């Protein structure tokens, strides 16, 4: 594991959430599409995705950086995690996946060769 990379908030109203998070962080998004809005907050990714917030606790996803998404995904499963989302390419060379820990908490994994610490 390489450290914290991205936190995603699922929101019911993406345009309104974009305005709100822009005001809170005093930043405009660097990426703004109907399927995802991305902010660079001091070198870290804050993402917004359109979705109906659920009562299952899956409204927030934090992604931890990895060098090999397939290997880390499999390693988590062998250590007792359960599959949440299989490794998926989300554009360019960026891959994400997620598992749930034994207590049901989602843990996101991200391979993002474009990520650079400030």
Secondary structure, 3 states (H helix, E strand, C coil): CCEEEEEEEEECCHHHHHHHHHHHHCCCCCEEECCEEEEEECCEEEEEEECCCCCCCCCEEEEEECCCHHHHHHHHHHCCCEEEEEEEEEECCEEEEEEECCCCCEEEEEECCCCCCC
